[in-house]
Amino acid sequence: MTQEERLIELESLVRSQGKVTIETICERYNISYDSARRDLVKLTELPGILRIRGGAIVNEATRHLSFAQRNKPDPVKQQLAQMGTALVESGDTLFLDAGTTLELLATGLSVEAKVITNSLENLNALRDKSHISKCVLGGMFDDHSHAVLGNITIEQIKHYRANRAFIGVSALSEDGITTDSEMDAALKKAMAEQSQQVICIATANKFNTQLMHQSCTWRDIDCLITDSMPPQNILKRLEDHDVNLLLIENSSAN
């Protein structure tokens, strides 16, 4: 088999499974490590495929979209938000991260609760809900994420404890959540550390995408809400760390 023929198969493999390793390439095609490495170099020249240590993953993160572009009406995000809202119990204290889906979740909250948030959009969505106690974290406003971020914000988070933290997801890989902002990564991690249950909400296009800054790992996450079955490598992480999976496509949990 030629390198060109192998690359056609490998591209299909990495896009369907989310990841391919150099060991897989060696074993699958019975070729040397050096030949597999050259295949890997060529493979990661293709759009949407990212080179990582020892292999490659799909990389289709939409981090360059503005908040206004991300905030267009989306029925999938609405369903994800509704599933998240259904997990909230009367009397809960919630950390509510910034993000377009979590703004929809805030809009749908109907039970008595206390909300701690770093999002002005979330605050606006809660403005007429007298049954919701609202705590807004201070710090610097980030124009891209429309989140309040900074060391002051993280220090404030340490003064609270929550029943649940709803965390927005920029990118989700075998390593967990990554972001393109160091402060955003640290904020999500801080919210997770101060919560009894950590719930991540992510559309399927976030699977096997990776950004620069590490945030919550799989051991930090208790529940993942998404719109379709994750690829096998992500399912393996869910199983390894006993993360509850909720799918809106059939409203079932695994």
C-alpha positions as CSV (number, residue, x, y, z in Angstrom):
1,M,0.0,0.0,0.0
2,T,1.3,3.5,-0.9
3,Q,1.6,6.3,1.5
4,E,-1.3,8.1,-0.4
5,E,-3.5,5.1,0.1
6,R,-2.7,4.9,3.8
7,L,-3.4,8.6,4.3
8,I,-6.9,8.2,2.8
9,E,-7.6,5.4,5.3
10,L,-6.0,7.2,8.2
11,E,-7.9,10.4,7.6
12,S,-11.2,8.4,7.7
13,L,-10.0,6.6,10.8
14,V,-9.1,9.7,12.8
15,R,-12.3,11.5,11.8
16,S,-14.5,8.6,12.9
17,Q,-12.6,7.6,16.1
18,G,-11.3,11.0,17.1
19,K,-7.7,9.9,17.4
20,V,-4.9,7.8,15.8
21,T,-1.6,6.9,17.4
22,I,1.7,6.2,15.8
23,E,1.6,2.7,17.3
24,T,-1.7,2.1,15.6
25,I,-0.2,3.2,12.2
26,C,2.8,0.8,12.7
27,E,0.6,-2.2,13.6
28,R,-2.2,-1.5,11.1
29,Y,0.2,-1.3,8.1
30,N,3.2,-3.3,9.4
31,I,5.5,-0.4,8.7
32,S,8.5,1.1,10.7
33,Y,8.2,3.8,13.3
34,D,10.0,6.3,10.9
35,S,7.5,5.5,8.1
36,A,4.6,5.9,10.5
37,R,6.0,9.2,11.7
38,R,6.2,10.5,8.1
39,D,2.6,9.4,7.6
40,L,1.6,11.3,10.7
41,V,3.3,14.4,9.5
42,K,1.4,14.3,6.2
43,L,-1.8,13.5,8.0
44,T,-1.6,16.5,10.2
45,E,-1.2,18.8,7.2
46,L,-4.8,18.1,6.4
47,P,-7.4,20.7,7.6
48,G,-9.0,20.0,11.0
49,I,-6.4,17.4,12.1
50,L,-4.0,18.4,14.9
51,R,-0.6,16.8,15.8
52,I,-0.3,15.7,19.4
53,R,2.5,13.8,21.2
54,G,2.4,10.3,19.8
55,G,-0.5,10.8,17.3
56,A,-3.1,13.0,15.9
57,I,-6.7,14.2,16.8
58,V,-9.5,16.0,15.1
59,N,-9.3,19.7,15.7
60,E,-12.4,21.6,14.7
61,A,-12.7,24.1,17.6
62,T,-14.7,27.3,16.7
63,R,-12.8,29.5,19.1
64,H,-12.6,32.4,16.6
65,L,-16.3,33.0,16.4
66,S,-17.5,36.1,18.1
67,F,-20.0,35.9,21.0
68,A,-22.7,37.4,18.7
69,Q,-22.0,34.7,16.1
70,R,-22.2,31.9,18.7
71,N,-25.3,33.4,20.2
72,K,-27.6,32.9,17.2
73,P,-30.8,30.9,17.8
74,D,-29.9,27.2,18.0
75,P,-32.5,24.5,18.8
76,V,-29.8,22.0,19.9
77,K,-28.4,24.4,22.5
78,Q,-31.9,25.0,23.7
79,Q,-32.4,21.3,24.2
80,L,-29.1,21.0,26.0
81,A,-30.0,23.9,28.3
82,Q,-33.4,22.3,29.1
83,M,-31.7,19.1,30.1
84,G,-29.4,21.0,32.3
85,T,-32.2,22.9,33.9
86,A,-34.0,19.7,34.7
87,L,-31.1,18.6,36.9
88,V,-31.5,21.7,39.2
89,E,-33.4,21.0,42.5
90,S,-35.2,23.5,44.7
91,G,-32.8,25.1,47.1
92,D,-29.6,24.4,45.1
93,T,-26.7,26.7,45.0
94,L,-25.2,26.8,41.5
95,F,-22.1,28.0,39.8
96,L,-23.1,29.1,36.3
97,D,-20.3,29.6,33.9
98,A,-20.5,32.0,31.0
99,G,-21.6,30.8,27.5
100,T,-24.5,30.9,25.1
101,T,-25.9,27.5,26.2
102,L,-25.6,28.4,29.9
103,E,-27.4,31.7,29.2
104,L,-30.3,29.6,27.9
105,L,-30.1,27.5,31.0
106,A,-30.4,30.6,33.2
107,T,-33.4,31.7,31.2
108,G,-35.1,28.4,31.9
109,L,-34.5,28.2,35.7
110,S,-37.9,28.0,37.4
111,V,-37.1,26.6,40.9
112,E,-35.9,28.5,43.9
113,A,-32.1,28.6,43.8
114,K,-28.9,30.6,44.4
115,V,-26.8,31.4,41.4
116,I,-23.2,32.5,41.4
117,T,-22.1,33.6,37.9
118,N,-19.3,35.4,36.1
119,S,-21.7,36.2,33.1
120,L,-23.6,39.4,32.6
121,E,-25.8,37.6,30.1
122,N,-26.7,35.1,32.8
123,L,-27.5,37.9,35.1
124,N,-29.7,39.6,32.5
125,A,-31.5,36.3,31.9
126,L,-32.2,36.0,35.6
127,R,-33.2,39.7,36.2
128,D,-37.0,39.1,36.6
129,K,-36.7,35.9,38.5
130,S,-37.3,36.9,42.1
131,H,-37.1,33.3,43.3
132,I,-33.4,33.2,42.2
133,S,-30.8,34.7,44.5
134,K,-28.0,36.2,42.3
135,C,-24.3,36.6,43.1
136,V,-22.1,38.2,40.4
137,L,-18.4,37.6,40.5
138,G,-16.1,40.6,39.9
139,G,-13.1,41.0,37.7
140,M,-12.2,42.0,34.2
141,F,-14.7,41.7,31.3
142,D,-13.5,39.5,28.4
143,D,-14.9,40.8,25.0
144,H,-14.6,37.4,23.3
145,S,-16.3,35.1,25.9
146,H,-18.4,37.9,27.5
147,A,-17.2,36.5,30.8
148,V,-15.8,38.2,33.9
149,L,-12.3,36.7,34.5
150,G,-9.2,37.3,36.5
151,N,-7.3,36.4,39.7
152,I,-9.9,38.4,41.7
153,T,-12.7,36.3,40.2
154,I,-11.0,33.1,41.1
155,E,-10.2,34.2,44.7
156,Q,-13.9,35.1,45.1
157,I,-15.0,31.6,43.9
158,K,-13.0,30.1,46.8
159,H,-15.3,31.7,49.3
160,Y,-18.4,29.8,48.0
161,R,-19.6,26.2,47.9
162,A,-22.2,25.0,45.4
163,N,-24.3,21.9,44.9
164,R,-23.7,22.0,41.2
165,A,-21.4,23.7,38.8
166,F,-22.5,24.1,35.1
167,I,-19.4,24.4,33.0
168,G,-19.3,25.6,29.4
169,V,-17.0,23.8,27.0
170,S,-14.8,25.3,24.4
171,A,-13.0,22.1,23.5
172,L,-13.2,18.6,24.8
173,S,-10.6,15.9,24.2
174,E,-9.1,12.8,26.0
175,D,-7.4,15.3,28.4
176,G,-10.7,17.0,29.3
177,I,-11.6,20.6,28.8
178,T,-9.2,23.1,27.3
179,T,-9.6,26.7,26.5
180,D,-7.8,29.5,24.6
181,S,-7.7,31.6,27.7
182,E,-5.6,30.8,30.7
183,M,-7.9,32.8,33.0
184,D,-11.0,31.0,31.7
185,A,-9.4,27.6,32.2
186,A,-8.5,28.5,35.8
187,L,-12.0,29.8,36.5
188,K,-13.7,26.7,35.3
189,K,-11.3,24.6,37.4
190,A,-12.0,26.8,40.4
191,M,-15.8,26.4,40.1
192,A,-15.4,22.6,39.7
193,E,-13.2,22.4,42.9
194,Q,-15.9,24.3,44.9
195,S,-18.8,22.1,43.8
196,Q,-20.3,18.8,44.8
197,Q,-21.3,18.0,41.2
198,V,-19.7,19.2,38.0
199,I,-21.9,19.2,34.9
200,C,-20.4,20.0,31.5
201,I,-22.6,20.9,28.5
202,A,-21.1,20.5,25.1
203,T,-22.3,20.2,21.5
204,A,-20.9,17.2,19.6
205,N,-18.6,19.4,17.4
206,K,-16.5,20.1,20.5
207,F,-15.4,16.4,20.8
208,N,-11.7,15.8,20.1
209,T,-10.9,19.4,19.8
210,Q,-8.1,20.9,21.8
211,L,-7.0,24.4,22.7
212,M,-3.9,25.8,24.5
213,H,-4.9,25.9,28.2
214,Q,-5.8,22.9,30.3
215,S,-8.9,23.3,32.5
216,C,-11.0,20.5,34.1
217,T,-9.8,16.9,33.5
218,W,-12.1,14.0,33.4
219,R,-11.6,13.2,37.1
220,D,-13.1,16.6,37.8
221,I,-16.3,16.0,35.8
222,D,-19.4,14.1,37.0
223,C,-21.8,14.6,34.1
224,L,-21.7,15.4,30.4
225,I,-24.7,16.6,28.5
226,T,-24.4,16.5,24.8
227,D,-26.4,16.0,21.6
228,S,-25.0,12.8,20.1
229,M,-23.0,9.8,21.1
230,P,-19.3,10.7,21.6
231,P,-16.5,9.0,19.7
232,Q,-15.0,5.8,21.2
233,N,-12.0,7.5,22.7
234,I,-14.2,9.9,24.6
235,L,-16.5,7.2,25.7
236,K,-13.5,5.3,27.1
237,R,-12.7,8.4,29.2
238,L,-16.3,8.6,30.4
239,E,-16.2,4.9,31.4
240,D,-12.8,5.2,33.1
241,H,-13.9,8.1,35.3
242,D,-17.5,7.1,35.8
243,V,-18.9,10.2,34.2
244,N,-22.7,10.2,33.6
245,L,-23.6,10.7,30.0
246,L,-26.9,12.4,29.1
247,L,-27.9,12.6,25.4
248,I,-30.7,14.9,24.2
249,E,-31.2,12.8,21.0
250,N,-33.0,10.1,23.0
251,S,-33.0,11.7,26.5
252,S,-31.2,8.6,28.0
253,A,-28.3,8.3,30.3
254,N,-25.4,5.8,30.2
